[in-house]
């Protein structure tokens, strides 16, 4: 199958490498002159993946639209402009979104944005746990594919599955998209606990973080059980504990006052969660504490203490 991958960061380049490795005809698209693409042009590697000669490089979105499937892996806040470009090029095929986030300012899920520009295209979402460093070392994992139709779920699971990644079918776009995005916020909270020397509280964070995300999913009309699946709780090891997690590392750097140069998508998602929290009237104390710490100048330790001083209540 002919596939275009738009987005040449660490995850997009891995996806291109992976899809090529299981037999698809793949072209990886990025901005001309970007550091990522320059590295691939010169050495075929970014230090994480080495692209085989069978995998082509491209720069023109209109050219990318000649594929049967477009896989998009860009920062969630950049997706609206990418969707507009794909629509302008008149793409008629299927789209798979391989990123986790909610648009700040609107609180819209990525499939909602896609629907504004590409109402006649089937949209799939590919989410779940896993890091490039582990996959390229041959360590397998389980992920989930959801979508706007049964057809695209079936197609993407069939075409993308391999011994390296076992895909499950998702049937709750709201829950899977919100859960996948929100886990990055919990990842920042985990990093804060690491920075404070409170790693022992990560078990409580996992339990209570999942509960507040489940409440939001239910209030938005999704299935709250999705929060306990691969999109959210199933991704906690890779986000809450892993040395490779950008969100966890960002939270730790935040506490220690050290610079952090990588993309931590949870910084944007937590702003969107505050919009959704107010819109749907959902109590989200952990997410609010992360927001207060990043944008309100609150003391991380005081925010943790504040969570402990909340009124006592039943667990469920």
C-alpha positions in Angstrom: 0.0 0.0 0.0 1.3 3.5 -0.8 1.5 5.6 2.3 2.6 9.2 2.9 3.8 10.1 6.5 3.6 13.8 7.2 5.8 14.8 10.1 9.5 13.9 10.5 10.0 14.1 14.2 10.9 11.1 16.3 7.5 9.5 16.2 6.7 10.3 12.6 10.1 9.0 11.4 9.6 5.8 13.4 6.1 5.3 11.9 7.6 5.7 8.4 10.4 3.2 9.3 7.9 0.8 10.8 5.5 0.9 7.9 8.3 0.4 5.4 9.6 -2.5 7.4 6.3 -4.4 7.1 6.1 -4.0 3.4 4.4 -0.8 2.5 5.6 1.8 0.0 6.4 4.8 2.2 7.4 8.4 1.7 8.3 10.6 4.7 7.4 14.3 4.3 8.8 17.3 6.2 9.7 20.9 5.8 12.6 21.6 3.4 15.6 22.8 5.4 14.3 21.5 8.8 16.9 20.0 11.0 15.2 16.6 11.0 15.0 16.4 7.2 18.5 17.7 6.8 19.8 14.9 9.0 17.9 12.3 6.9 19.1 13.8 3.7 22.8 13.7 4.8 23.0 10.5 6.9 19.6 8.7 6.7 19.4 8.7 10.5 18.3 11.0 13.3 20.0 8.9 16.0 16.9 7.0 16.8 15.9 5.4 13.4 17.9 4.8 10.3 15.8 5.0 7.1 16.4 2.4 4.5 16.9 3.4 0.9 13.5 2.0 0.0 11.9 4.8 2.1 11.6 8.1 0.1 11.8 11.7 1.4 9.4 14.4 0.2 8.5 18.0 1.0 5.3 18.8 -0.9 1.9 18.2 0.7 0.2 18.1 -2.7 2.6 15.3 -3.7 1.8 13.4 -0.4 -1.8 13.4 -1.4 -1.0 10.9 -4.2 -1.0 8.1 -1.6 -3.8 5.8 -0.6 -3.3 6.6 3.1 -1.8 9.7 4.7 -0.4 9.2 8.2 -0.1 12.5 10.2 2.3 12.8 13.1 2.8 16.5 14.0 2.4 18.5 17.1 -1.3 18.6 17.9 -1.4 22.4 17.9 -0.1 22.4 14.3 -2.6 19.9 13.0 -5.2 22.5 11.9 -2.9 24.0 9.3 -1.9 20.5 8.1 -5.5 19.5 7.7 -6.2 22.6 5.7 -3.3 21.9 3.4 -4.5 18.3 2.8 -8.0 19.5 2.1 -6.6 22.2 -0.3 -4.8 19.5 -2.2 -8.1 17.6 -2.7 -7.0 14.3 -1.0 -9.7 11.6 -1.3 -8.1 8.8 0.6 -7.9 7.7 4.3 -6.1 9.6 7.1 -4.5 8.1 10.2 -3.7 10.5 13.0 -0.7 9.4 15.1 -0.4 12.1 17.8 -2.0 12.8 21.1 -3.5 16.2 22.0 -6.5 18.6 22.2 -6.5 22.0 20.6 -5.9 24.8 23.0 -8.4 27.7 22.7 -11.2 25.4 21.4 -10.9 22.2 23.4 -11.5 20.3 20.1 -10.3 16.7 19.5 -8.1 16.1 16.5 -10.8 14.2 14.6 -13.2 17.1 15.2 -10.6 19.4 13.5 -10.2 16.9 10.7 -13.9 16.8 10.2 -14.0 20.6 9.6 -11.6 20.4 6.7 -12.1 16.8 5.5 -15.7 15.9 6.1 -15.8 13.2 3.4 -12.6 11.4 4.4 -12.5 8.5 6.9 -10.2 9.4 9.8 -8.4 6.9 12.0 -6.5 7.4 15.2 -3.4 5.3 16.2 -2.6 5.7 19.9 -1.3 3.8 22.8 2.0 3.0 24.6 5.5 2.6 23.2 8.7 4.5 22.6 10.9 4.6 19.5 13.9 3.4 21.4 12.1 0.3 22.6 10.4 -0.5 19.3 13.6 -0.2 17.3 15.3 -2.5 19.8 12.6 -5.1 18.9 10.6 -4.8 22.1 6.9 -5.3 21.2 3.9 -3.5 22.6 0.1 -3.2 22.2 -1.7 -0.2 20.7 -5.2 0.7 19.7 -6.7 2.0 16.4 -10.1 3.8 16.5 -11.8 5.7 13.7 -14.8 7.4 12.2 -16.0 4.2 10.5 -15.8 0.4 10.9 -14.1 0.3 7.5 -11.1 2.4 8.4 -10.6 0.5 11.7 -10.6 -2.8 9.9 -8.3 -1.5 7.2 -5.7 0.1 9.4 -5.6 -2.7 11.9 -5.1 -5.2 9.1 -2.5 -3.2 7.2 -0.5 -1.9 10.2 -0.3 -5.0 12.4 2.9 -7.0 12.9 4.7 -9.1 15.5 6.1 -5.8 16.8 2.8 -4.0 17.4 -0.4 -5.8 18.3 -3.4 -3.5 17.6 -6.8 -3.6 19.3 -9.9 -2.2 17.8 -11.2 1.0 19.5 -14.9 1.9 19.5 -15.0 5.1 21.5 -13.4 8.1 19.7 -14.2 10.6 22.5 -12.7 8.3 25.2 -9.7 7.2 23.2 -8.7 10.7 22.0 -9.3 12.4 25.3 -7.6 9.6 27.3 -4.6 9.6 25.0 -4.1 13.3 25.3 -4.7 13.5 29.0 -2.2 10.9 29.9 0.5 13.4 28.9 -0.8 15.7 31.7 -0.5 12.9 34.2 3.0 12.3 32.9 3.9 15.8 33.8 2.5 15.3 37.3 4.6 12.1 37.6 7.7 14.1 36.8 6.8 16.6 39.4 6.6 13.8 42.0 10.0 12.5 40.8 11.5 16.0 41.2 10.1 16.3 44.7 11.4 12.9 45.8 7.8 11.6 46.0 8.0 8.8 43.5 6.2 6.5 46.0 3.0 8.5 45.2 2.9 7.5 41.5 0.6 4.6 42.3 -1.9 7.0 43.8 -1.4 9.3 40.9 -2.2 6.5 38.5 -5.4 5.6 40.3 -6.7 9.1 40.9 -5.5 10.5 37.6 -7.4 7.8 35.7 -10.6 8.5 37.7 -10.6 12.2 36.9 -10.0 11.5 33.2 -12.8 8.8 33.2 -15.2 11.4 34.7 -14.4 13.9 31.9 -14.8 11.2 29.2 -18.2 10.2 30.6 -19.3 13.9 30.8 -18.4 14.4 27.2 -20.5 11.4 26.1 -17.7 8.8 25.8 -17.3 5.5 27.6 -15.4 6.1 30.9 -14.0 2.6 30.6 -11.7 3.8 27.8 -9.6 5.6 30.5 -8.7 2.2 31.8 -7.6 0.9 28.3 -4.6 1.3 26.1 -5.2 4.9 25.3 -4.7 6.1 28.9 -3.9 3.8 31.8 -2.3 1.3 29.4 0.1 4.1 28.4 1.2 5.0 31.9 4.3 2.9 32.1 5.6 4.7 29.0 4.5 8.1 30.3 4.7 8.0 34.1 7.8 5.9 34.6 9.9 5.7 31.4 13.2 7.5 31.1 12.1 8.3 27.5 9.0 10.2 28.4 9.2 13.8 27.5 6.3 14.8 29.7 7.6 13.1 32.8 11.1 14.6 32.1 9.5 18.1 31.7 7.7 17.8 35.0 10.9 16.8 36.8 12.8 19.7 35.1 10.0 22.1 36.1 10.6 21.3 39.8 14.3 21.4 39.6 14.4 24.6 37.6 16.4 23.1 34.7 15.9 23.9 31.0 13.9 21.4 28.9 14.1 21.7 25.2 11.9 18.9 23.9 8.2 19.0 23.1 6.0 18.1 26.1 2.6 18.0 24.6 0.9 17.9 28.0 1.8 21.6 28.5 -0.7 22.4 25.8 -3.2 19.7 26.6 -3.6 20.9 30.2 -4.8 24.2 28.9 -7.4 22.4 26.8 -8.4 20.2 29.7 -9.2 23.3 31.8 -11.6 24.5 29.1 -13.3 21.1 29.0 -13.3 20.9 32.8 -15.3 24.1 33.0 -17.5 23.3 30.0 -18.6 20.0 31.4 -18.5 20.8 35.1 -16.0 18.0 35.9 -13.7 18.0 39.0 -10.1 17.5 37.8 -7.9 18.4 40.7 -4.6 16.8 39.4 -4.9 18.4 36.0 -5.7 21.7 37.7 -2.7 21.4 39.9 -0.5 20.8 36.9 -2.0 23.9 35.2 -1.5 26.0 38.3 2.2 24.9 38.5 2.9 25.6 34.8 0.9 28.7 34.2 0.0 30.1 37.6 3.4 30.1 39.2 2.2 27.9 42.0 4.7 25.9 44.1 4.7 22.2 43.0 5.0 21.1 46.6 2.1 23.3 47.7 0.0 21.9 44.9 0.8 18.4 46.1 0.0 19.4 49.7 -3.3 20.9 48.5 -4.3 17.6 46.9 -3.8 15.9 50.2 -5.8 18.5 52.1 -8.9 18.1 49.9 -12.1 17.1 51.6 -12.3 13.4 52.4 -14.5 11.3 50.1 -15.3 7.8 48.9 -12.8 6.3 46.4 -15.6 5.4 44.0 
